[in-house]
Amino acid sequence: MESDILDALEQVGYDGPLHDEETLVKACEGGLSSPEYVSLCIWLATRLKPLCNLEESITPDSDDTDGFQFELSGMLKELHCPHQGLVSGVLQGRLQNKKEYLQLALFLSSELQAAQIIKSKSSEDKEYKDLNDLQLIWETLNLPESTEQATAELFYGIEQKINTLIQELPKDHIGKPVLKKCIESNQWERVEQINTQLSSEYECRRRMLIKRLDVTVQSFGWSDRAKERVDSMAKAYQPKRHSLTQTSSIGMAHLLAAREDICNLVKTSSGSSRENTACAVNKILMGRVPDRGGRPSEIDAPLPEMPAWQKRQDSGGGWGRGSGAGGWGREVEVEVEEGVGAVGVGAAVGVVEEVVKSNLVKSSHI
């Protein structure tokens, strides 16, 4: 393990005192009480932060041991350290033996080594892409190949060739550019961020559409007749399928090259568009199909679930204390009114007499 750590430290450019196996082992035996080991961890963490875009950082203060342990544990957790014992051990100060401190140094050095490799690879890819774009421009303009010219001379030759070709074109053939103002460097950075976000959303939508296309074409082969022609279907479909990329190729160059005619939207049903999209399937007309309804205007409103609210009607009087004969009188009046409507006035008088007699009998029993 010691040799692996020394090799990794050499590759990441470490030039501290721990350059041989003896001093490294001695520092690991001391652990966090060794200034050399603490300085090594700080050196590795300081270089890991910008490369990995880490939020955690380590303050170079050798006196605050508790703070150093807390910050180092947070950085290990953010780096998704697979050794859970290191994360909890550093935070609680439970790392005691040499092997655990060697393991911690190996993890930090290997993470820094991997981060530097990824960073250099992305830089090389960007440089290769720029050179490739420059080569494509050179070939498109039919310029003679010259690998010994400097970049400034190459751009000067491209500019001269483009000016010559523009003079040969009719007037207003290219059109006016959409972007007519000069953009500063900070504005270019903002535009690039917007383009990155839009490209990410476009990639998500494009990935979904390509997946739907694959599933649709795959469903065509479910029938028995289609199963016999799987090879011919794949031969016709796969070349066109591989030409569909999920990532967007729109960049800053397209913004500079955009002209005012980009605002002219052409309908997909126009004649010029249908020349490339028309096929034999579009000529088949569907017959009349049953109307399944479902229109909101044709749906009746549901019946009310609750009855209509009405104002409470006071019956008057009552059986409570203090009502006296008034309560009986009101009830008799109601019965009399109902009796009047049914049997006439004479019958109503008889009803009143019978009610009075029954009440007297009840009161005598009480």
VEXDREN-2710 file (C-alpha; in Angstrom, 1 decimal):
% VEXDREN-2710
k/r/px/py/pz
1/MET/0.0/0.0/0.0
2/GLU/2.9/2.4/0.7
3/SER/4.3/2.1/-2.8
4/ASP/0.9/2.7/-4.3
5/ILE/0.5/5.9/-2.3
6/LEU/4.0/7.1/-3.3
7/ASP/3.3/6.4/-6.9
8/ALA/0.0/8.3/-6.8
9/LEU/1.6/11.3/-5.0
10/GLU/4.3/11.5/-7.6
11/GLN/1.8/11.5/-10.4
12/VAL/-0.4/14.2/-8.8
13/GLY/2.7/16.5/-8.4
14/TYR/3.3/16.2/-4.6
15/ASP/6.6/17.8/-3.6
16/GLY/6.3/17.6/0.2
17/PRO/8.5/15.9/2.8
18/LEU/6.7/12.5/2.5
19/HIS/8.6/11.4/-0.6
20/ASP/9.9/8.0/0.6
21/GLU/8.4/5.0/2.3
22/GLU/10.1/5.5/5.6
23/THR/8.9/9.0/6.2
24/LEU/5.4/8.1/5.0
25/VAL/5.1/5.2/7.4
26/LYS/6.4/7.3/10.3
27/ALA/3.9/10.0/9.5
28/CYS/1.0/7.5/9.3
29/GLU/2.0/6.0/12.7
30/GLY/1.7/9.5/14.2
31/GLY/-1.7/10.0/12.5
32/LEU/-3.4/13.4/13.1
33/SER/-0.8/14.3/15.7
34/SER/1.8/14.3/12.9
35/PRO/2.2/17.7/11.2
36/GLU/3.5/16.1/8.1
37/TYR/0.5/13.8/7.7
38/VAL/-2.0/16.6/8.4
39/SER/-0.2/18.8/5.8
40/LEU/-0.5/16.0/3.3
41/CYS/-4.2/15.7/3.9
42/ILE/-4.7/19.4/3.5
43/TRP/-2.6/19.5/0.3
44/LEU/-4.7/16.7/-1.3
45/ALA/-8.0/18.2/-0.1
46/THR/-7.1/21.7/-1.4
47/ARG/-6.5/20.3/-4.9
48/LEU/-9.6/18.1/-4.8
49/LYS/-12.0/20.9/-4.1
50/PRO/-11.8/22.8/-7.4
51/LEU/-11.5/19.7/-9.5
52/CYS/-14.5/17.9/-8.0
53/ASN/-16.6/21.1/-7.3
54/LEU/-16.8/20.2/-3.6
55/GLU/-18.7/22.3/-1.1
56/GLU/-16.6/21.1/1.9
57/SER/-13.1/22.5/2.4
58/ILE/-10.4/22.1/5.0
59/THR/-9.0/25.1/6.9
60/PRO/-5.2/24.9/7.2
61/ASP/-5.1/25.3/11.0
62/SER/-3.0/22.8/12.8
63/ASP/-4.2/23.8/16.2
64/ASP/-7.9/23.1/15.8
65/THR/-7.9/19.3/15.7
66/ASP/-11.6/18.9/16.2
67/GLY/-12.4/21.2/13.4
68/PHE/-10.0/19.5/11.1
69/GLN/-11.6/16.1/11.8
70/PHE/-15.1/17.5/11.2
71/GLU/-14.1/19.1/7.9
72/LEU/-12.2/16.0/6.7
73/SER/-15.1/13.8/7.6
74/GLY/-17.5/16.0/5.6
75/MET/-15.2/15.9/2.6
76/LEU/-15.0/12.1/2.7
77/LYS/-18.7/11.9/2.9
78/GLU/-19.1/14.3/-0.1
79/LEU/-16.6/12.2/-2.1
80/HIS/-18.7/9.1/-1.3
81/CYS/-15.9/7.3/0.4
82/PRO/-16.6/3.5/0.3
83/HIS/-14.9/3.0/3.6
84/GLN/-17.5/3.9/6.1
85/GLY/-15.1/3.2/8.9
86/LEU/-12.9/6.1/7.7
87/VAL/-15.8/8.6/7.6
88/SER/-17.0/7.8/11.1
89/GLY/-13.5/7.1/12.5
90/VAL/-12.1/10.5/11.4
91/LEU/-15.1/12.4/12.8
92/GLN/-15.0/10.6/16.2
93/GLY/-11.2/10.3/16.4
94/ARG/-11.2/6.5/16.4
95/LEU/-8.4/6.0/13.8
96/GLN/-5.6/4.5/15.8
97/ASN/-3.4/2.2/13.7
98/LYS/-1.1/2.8/10.8
99/LYS/-3.2/0.8/8.3
100/GLU/-6.2/3.1/8.6
101/TYR/-4.2/6.3/8.1
102/LEU/-2.5/4.7/5.1
103/GLN/-5.9/3.8/3.7
104/LEU/-7.0/7.4/4.2
105/ALA/-4.0/8.8/2.3
106/LEU/-4.5/6.2/-0.5
107/PHE/-8.1/7.2/-1.0
108/LEU/-7.4/10.9/-1.1
109/SER/-4.4/10.5/-3.5
110/SER/-6.3/8.2/-5.8
111/GLU/-9.3/10.5/-5.9
112/LEU/-7.0/13.4/-6.9
113/GLN/-5.3/11.3/-9.5
114/ALA/-8.6/10.3/-11.1
115/ALA/-9.9/13.9/-11.0
116/GLN/-6.8/15.2/-12.7
117/ILE/-7.1/12.5/-15.4
118/ILE/-10.8/13.4/-16.1
119/LYS/-9.9/17.1/-16.2
120/SER/-7.1/16.6/-18.7
121/LYS/-9.3/14.3/-20.8
122/SER/-12.1/16.9/-21.1
123/SER/-9.6/19.6/-22.0
124/GLU/-8.1/17.4/-24.7
125/ASP/-11.6/16.5/-26.0
126/LYS/-12.5/20.2/-26.2
127/GLU/-9.2/21.0/-28.0
128/TYR/-9.7/18.2/-30.4
129/LYS/-13.2/19.4/-31.1
130/ASP/-12.0/22.9/-31.9
131/LEU/-9.3/21.6/-34.2
132/ASN/-11.8/19.3/-35.9
133/ASP/-14.2/22.2/-36.5
134/LEU/-11.4/24.3/-37.9
135/GLN/-10.5/21.4/-40.2
136/LEU/-14.1/21.1/-41.4
137/ILE/-14.2/24.9/-42.2
138/TRP/-10.9/24.5/-44.1
139/GLU/-12.3/21.6/-46.2
140/THR/-15.6/23.3/-46.8
141/LEU/-14.0/26.4/-48.3
142/ASN/-11.6/24.2/-50.4
143/LEU/-8.5/25.8/-48.9
144/PRO/-5.2/24.1/-49.4
145/GLU/-3.9/22.1/-46.5
146/SER/-1.2/23.7/-44.4
147/THR/-0.3/22.3/-41.0
148/GLU/2.6/24.7/-40.5
149/GLN/0.5/27.9/-40.3
150/ALA/-0.4/29.4/-36.9
151/THR/-4.0/29.6/-35.8
152/ALA/-4.1/33.4/-36.4
153/GLU/-3.0/32.8/-40.0
154/LEU/-5.6/30.1/-40.5
155/PHE/-8.4/32.4/-39.4
156/TYR/-7.0/35.2/-41.6
157/GLY/-7.1/32.9/-44.6
158/ILE/-10.7/31.8/-43.8
159/GLU/-11.8/35.4/-43.5
160/GLN/-10.3/36.3/-46.8
161/LYS/-11.9/33.4/-48.5
162/ILE/-15.3/34.1/-47.1
163/ASN/-15.2/37.8/-48.1
164/THR/-14.3/36.7/-51.7
165/LEU/-17.3/34.3/-51.8
166/ILE/-19.7/36.9/-50.4
167/GLN/-18.8/39.4/-53.2
168/GLU/-19.8/36.8/-55.8
169/LEU/-23.3/36.2/-54.3
170/PRO/-26.3/38.3/-55.2
171/LYS/-27.3/41.3/-53.0
172/ASP/-29.0/40.4/-49.7
173/HIS/-28.6/36.7/-50.5
174/ILE/-27.4/35.8/-47.0
175/GLY/-29.7/38.2/-45.1
176/LYS/-29.2/40.3/-42.0
177/PRO/-28.0/38.7/-38.8
178/VAL/-30.3/38.3/-35.9
179/LEU/-27.7/39.3/-33.4
180/LYS/-26.7/42.8/-34.2
181/LYS/-25.1/43.9/-31.0
182/CYS/-21.7/43.0/-29.6
183/ILE/-21.8/40.8/-26.6
184/GLU/-19.3/41.0/-23.8
185/SER/-17.5/38.1/-22.2
186/ASN/-19.7/37.8/-19.2
187/GLN/-22.8/37.9/-21.4
188/TRP/-21.3/35.1/-23.5
189/GLU/-20.9/33.0/-20.4
190/ARG/-24.5/33.6/-19.5
191/VAL/-25.7/32.7/-23.0
192/GLU/-23.6/29.5/-22.9
193/GLN/-25.3/28.6/-19.6
194/ILE/-28.7/29.1/-21.1
195/ASN/-27.8/27.0/-24.1
196/THR/-26.5/24.2/-21.8
197/GLN/-29.8/24.2/-19.9
198/LEU/-31.9/24.2/-23.1
199/SER/-29.8/21.5/-24.6
200/SER/-30.3/19.3/-21.5
201/GLU/-34.1/19.7/-21.7
202/TYR/-34.0/19.1/-25.5
203/GLU/-31.9/16.0/-24.9
204/CYS/-34.5/14.6/-22.4
205/ARG/-37.4/15.2/-24.9
206/ARG/-35.4/13.8/-27.8
207/ARG/-34.5/10.7/-25.8
208/MET/-38.2/10.1/-25.0
209/LEU/-39.2/10.5/-28.7
210/ILE/-36.5/8.1/-29.8
211/LYS/-37.7/5.6/-27.3
212/ARG/-41.3/5.9/-28.5
213/LEU/-40.0/5.4/-32.0
214/ASP/-38.2/2.2/-31.0
215/VAL/-41.2/0.8/-29.2
216/THR/-43.5/1.6/-32.2
217/VAL/-41.3/0.0/-34.7
218/GLN/-40.8/-3.0/-32.4
219/SER/-44.6/-3.4/-32.2
220/PHE/-44.8/-3.8/-36.0
221/GLY/-43.0/-7.1/-35.7
222/TRP/-45.5/-8.8/-33.4
223/SER/-47.6/-10.3/-36.2
224/ASP/-46.8/-13.7/-37.7
225/ARG/-46.2/-12.3/-41.1
226/ALA/-43.8/-9.6/-39.8
227/LYS/-41.8/-12.2/-37.8
228/GLU/-40.7/-13.7/-41.1
229/ARG/-39.3/-10.3/-42.2
230/VAL/-37.5/-9.3/-39.1
231/ASP/-34.1/-9.1/-40.9
232/SER/-35.4/-7.0/-43.8
233/MET/-37.2/-4.6/-41.3
234/ALA/-34.0/-4.2/-39.3
235/LYS/-31.9/-3.6/-42.4
236/ALA/-34.2/-0.8/-43.5
237/TYR/-34.7/0.7/-40.0
238/GLN/-31.3/0.5/-38.2
239/PRO/-29.3/2.8/-40.6
240/LYS/-31.8/5.6/-40.1
241/ARG/-32.1/4.9/-36.4
242/HIS/-28.4/5.2/-35.8
243/SER/-28.4/8.6/-37.5
244/LEU/-30.6/10.0/-34.8
245/THR/-28.5/11.4/-32.0
246/GLN/-29.8/12.2/-28.5
247/THR/-27.6/15.2/-27.9
248/SER/-28.1/18.6/-29.4
249/SER/-25.4/20.0/-31.8
250/ILE/-26.6/23.7/-31.4
251/GLY/-23.9/25.9/-30.1
252/MET/-22.7/29.5/-30.0
253/ALA/-21.7/29.4/-33.7
254/HIS/-25.4/28.8/-34.7
255/LEU/-26.3/32.0/-32.7
256/LEU/-23.8/34.0/-34.7
257/ALA/-24.8/32.5/-38.0
258/ALA/-28.6/32.9/-37.4
259/ARG/-30.3/35.3/-39.9
260/GLU/-33.6/37.1/-39.7
261/ASP/-35.3/34.4/-41.9
262/ILE/-35.1/32.1/-38.9
263/CYS/-38.2/33.8/-37.6
264/ASN/-40.2/32.6/-40.6
265/LEU/-42.1/29.5/-39.4
266/VAL/-43.1/27.0/-42.1
267/LYS/-46.2/24.9/-41.4
268/THR/-45.7/21.2/-41.4
269/SER/-48.8/20.9/-43.7
270/SER/-47.4/23.3/-46.4
271/GLY/-46.7/22.1/-49.8
272/SER/-42.9/22.4/-49.5
273/SER/-42.9/20.5/-46.3
274/ARG/-45.2/17.7/-47.5
275/GLU/-42.9/17.0/-50.5
276/ASN/-40.5/15.3/-48.1
277/THR/-42.9/13.9/-45.5
278/ALA/-45.7/12.5/-47.8
279/CYS/-46.0/8.7/-48.1
280/ALA/-48.5/6.1/-49.3
281/VAL/-50.1/5.8/-45.8
282/ASN/-51.3/9.4/-45.9
283/LYS/-53.5/8.6/-48.9
284/ILE/-55.6/6.1/-47.0
285/LEU/-58.8/7.8/-45.7
286/MET/-60.6/6.5/-42.6
287/GLY/-64.3/5.8/-42.8
288/ARG/-67.0/6.9/-40.4
289/VAL/-66.4/5.7/-36.9
290/PRO/-68.9/5.6/-34.0
291/ASP/-69.0/8.7/-31.9
292/ARG/-68.1/7.9/-28.4
293/GLY/-69.2/11.3/-27.0
294/GLY/-67.4/12.7/-24.0
295/ARG/-67.9/16.3/-24.9
296/PRO/-68.3/18.5/-21.8
297/SER/-71.1/20.5/-23.4
298/GLU/-73.2/17.3/-23.8
299/ILE/-72.9/16.1/-20.2
300/ASP/-75.8/17.0/-17.9
301/ALA/-75.1/18.6/-14.6
302/PRO/-75.3/16.2/-11.6
303/LEU/-78.2/16.4/-9.2
304/PRO/-77.6/18.4/-6.0
305/GLU/-76.3/16.2/-3.2
306/MET/-77.8/18.5/-0.5
307/PRO/-81.4/19.7/-0.2
308/ALA/-82.1/23.4/-0.6
309/TRP/-81.7/25.4/2.6
310/GLN/-84.9/26.8/4.1
311/LYS/-85.5/29.2/6.9
312/ARG/-86.6/27.6/10.2
313/GLN/-90.4/28.1/10.8
314/ASP/-91.4/29.0/14.4
315/SER/-94.4/26.9/15.5
316/GLY/-95.0/29.2/18.5
317/GLY/-95.9/28.3/22.1
318/GLY/-94.6/25.2/23.7
319/TRP/-94.8/22.7/26.4
320/GLY/-92.3/24.4/28.7
321/ARG/-92.8/26.1/32.0
322/GLY/-94.7/29.3/31.9
323/SER/-96.6/28.5/28.7
324/GLY/-99.8/28.1/30.6
325/ALA/-103.0/27.8/28.7
326/GLY/-101.5/29.8/25.9
327/GLY/-99.8/26.7/24.6
328/TRP/-102.9/24.7/24.7
329/GLY/-104.8/27.5/23.0
330/ARG/-102.4/27.6/20.2
331/GLU/-102.6/23.9/19.6
332/VAL/-106.3/24.0/19.8
333/GLU/-106.4/26.8/17.3
334/VAL/-104.3/24.7/14.9
335/GLU/-106.6/21.7/15.4
336/VAL/-109.6/23.9/15.0
337/GLU/-108.2/25.4/11.7
338/GLU/-107.5/22.0/10.4
339/GLY/-110.9/20.8/11.5
340/VAL/-112.6/23.8/9.9
341/GLY/-111.2/22.8/6.6
342/ALA/-112.3/19.2/7.0
343/VAL/-115.7/18.9/8.8
344/GLY/-117.0/22.3/9.3
345/VAL/-117.5/24.7/12.2
346/GLY/-119.9/22.5/14.2
347/ALA/-117.5/19.6/14.2
348/ALA/-114.7/21.9/15.2
349/VAL/-116.6/23.0/18.3
350/GLY/-117.2/19.4/19.3
351/VAL/-113.6/18.7/18.9
352/VAL/-112.7/21.6/21.2
353/GLU/-115.1/20.4/23.9
354/GLU/-113.7/16.9/23.8
355/VAL/-110.1/18.2/24.1
356/VAL/-111.1/20.4/27.1
357/LYS/-112.9/17.5/28.9
358/SER/-109.9/15.1/28.4
359/ASN/-107.5/17.7/29.8
360/LEU/-109.7/18.2/32.9
361/VAL/-109.8/14.5/33.5
362/LYS/-106.0/14.2/33.3
363/SER/-105.6/17.1/35.7
364/SER/-108.0/15.5/38.2
365/HIS/-106.0/12.3/38.2
366/ILE/-102.8/14.2/38.8
END
